[in-house]
């Protein structure tokens, strides 16, 4: 195994550990935890929208132009997650949400996160193929991006019915798909430019679907003005953080 493989797998393992970022909420219980989870669900929606429209789509368009391939890949991501959610609903949604029966949107977020993490692993591996310096800088950028998003994803899983310990380990498991993505890139020797035309807009489409069709409707169940204002501010915070990461990146 050459040095590129070693650097890549050390990097994706470090990134995968960000799946435990939700442990920061473990000291909180009762109403405090409920308010934090509500904030995290709203924050996650904003982060997903921000990631799709500020990071993923501009990256795909910058390298390929806004062509038909990008448009169809984006739509394919939306349609794929629509079909996936239908399958999950058919199998799971006849029983009320509980810790023994998590709501389908929690599974959707977990699967979408897995796709995104696999893409992160691909980008990291492709960057190390170009040069170690580019690989390290890409890894740092991914870590900065993952910490807030994984905390938000953890909140979605808990809100969807998973107990806190299971949510942490499922989140970590979704992070491990980055190793699979990195392995595929190194085996197939795929260049970074080949990822942007299809996989990146496909992932953006999935994020748009999850945020718009699953998380936003879930948030609409809260009708108190104070809660609604908090949700709006949390969404804007999620979008704003993605914008900040873009500006400093």
N, C-alpha and C positions, 0 to 999 in steps of 0.2 A: 504494500500500500504506500503510495507516494505522499509527499508532503501536502499536496493539494487536498487529497482525501482526508488527511489528519486534520488540517486546518478547518475544512468544511464541517466535519462531523463534530468537532469540539464546539464550533460556533453554533450549529443547529441544536446541540444538546443544551447549551447555555440559553438559547432562545426558548427552548421547550420548557425550561424551568420557570419561565414567566407565567406558565399556566397556574402556578400556585400563588399568584399575586392576590387572588381573592382572600387568602388567609389574613390579609390586613383587616378584614371585617369581623374576624372571629371573636374579638373581645366584646362585640355588641350583641345585645339580646332584646327581646320584646319589641316595644314600640320603636325604640331607637333603630333596631335592625330593620324593621318594616319600612321606616322612612329612608334608610340608607339603600335598601333594595329598590324602592320606588325611584330614588334618584339614579341608581345604577342602570335600571331599565331604560329610563329616559336618556341618560348619558350615552348608553350603548346605541340607541337609535340614532342620535346625533353623530356619534363616532362612525357608525356604518355609512350613513349618508355622506359624511365628510370624507371618509376613506374612498368611497366610490367616486365622488365628484371632484375631489381635490387631489387625490393621489393616483388612483388606478386609471381612470379614464384619460386625464391629461397625459399620463405616461404613455399610454397606448397611442393616443393621437399624435403626440410629439414625435414618436418614432415611425409611425405608419401613415399619419394623416387620418382624418375622419372619413375612412372609406367604408365600403359595403361590408368588408370582413369584420371591422370593428363593430358596426351597427348590428350585424347578424349575430355576432358572438355575445354582445350585450343582451339582445333579445333571447338568445338561446339560454343564457344564464337565468333570466326571469322565468321562461317557460319551464326549464328543468326543475327549478325550485317549486314552481306551482304544481307540477306533476308529482314531485316528491312529497309535498305537503298533502296532496290528495291521498296518496298511498298511506301516509302516516295517519291521517284522519280515519280512513277506512279501517285501519287495524286497531287504533287506540282510542278514538274519541267518543265512544259510547258510554264511558264511565266518567264521573266527576273527577276533576283534578285533585290529586293528593300526593303524598310522598311515595305511595306505592304505584301511583299512576300519573306521572308527570304530563303536563299539557303538551300537545304537539309542537307549539312554538318553541319550547325548550329544546326539543330534538332538532328542529329546523335550525336553530341558532348554533347548536353543537355541530351539525353537519356542515353548515356554511363556514364555521370557524375552521373545521378540518380542511376544507378546500383552500381557504385563505392561507393557513399555515403550510400546507403543501406547496403553495405558490411561493411563500417566503423562503422555504427550503430550496426551491428551484433557483430563485434569484440569488441567494447566498452562494450556492454551489457554482452557478454560472459566473458570478463575480470573482470567486477565487480562481476559476479557470483562466480568467483574464489576467489577474495579478493578486498577490497576497494583500497588498495595500487596499485595493478596491474591495476585496472580500471583507477585510476588517471594518472598513468604513460602512459598508452595506449592513454588516451584522450589528453595528452600533445603532444605525438608523432603524433597523427592524426592532431592536430591543426597546428603544425609546417609543416606538409606535405601539409595541405589544403591551407594555405595562398598563396603560390606561384602558386599552381595548379589552384585555383579559379580565381586568377587574369588572368592567361592564358586562362581559359575557358571563362571568360567575354570578353576578346579580340576576341576570336573565334566567339562568338555570335554577337558582334558588326560588325565584318568583314563580317559575314554571312547575315547581313541585318537588325538585330533588332536595334531599337533605344536604346540609352544608358540606359534610365530609365527602359525600359522593359527588357533589358538584365540583369540588376542588380536583378530585382525581379524574373525573370525566373531562374537565377543562384541560388538565395536563395530558390526558390521552389524546385529545384533539390536537394539542401542540406537537405531539410526536409524529404527526403526519408530515411535519417539516423534514424529518429524517428520510421518509419515503421519497418526498419530492427531490431532496438533494441527491439521493442515491440514483434516481432515474436520470438526472442531468449528467452525473459523472459517468454512468454506464453508457449513455447514448451520446455523450459529448455534444449536447445541445448548446448552442450559443445563446447569449442573453437576448439578442434581438429577435430570436425565434419565439420567445415566450410572449411578447407584447401584443402580437396581432390577434391572438385568439384567447389565450388563458386569462390574461389580465382583464379584458372587458367582460369575459364570461363570469369571472369572480365578482366584478363590479355589479353585474346584473343580479347575481345572487344576493349581494348585500342590499341592493335597492329593494328587492322583493321582501327580504326578511324585515328590514326596517319599516318599509311602507305598508306591508300587508299583515305583518304579525305583531310587531312591537307598537306601532302607532295605534292600531285598534285596541290593543291591550291597555294602553295608557288612557284611552278615551273613556274607560270605565270609571275613572276618577272625575267627578263633576264639581267638586268644591273649588271655588275660585283660588284659594291659597295653594291647593295641590296642583291646579292647572298652571298657575304661574311658576311654581317650582319645576314642573315638568318642562315648560317652555324654556326656562333658564338652563335646565340640565341639557336639553337638546342643543341649545346654542353653545353651551360649554363644550359639549362633545365635538361639534363642528369647529368651534374656535380652536380647540386643542389640535385637531387635525391640520388646520390652517397654520398654526404656529409651528408644528413639526415640519410642514412644507417650507415655511419661510426660513427656518434655521437649518434645514437640511441642504 
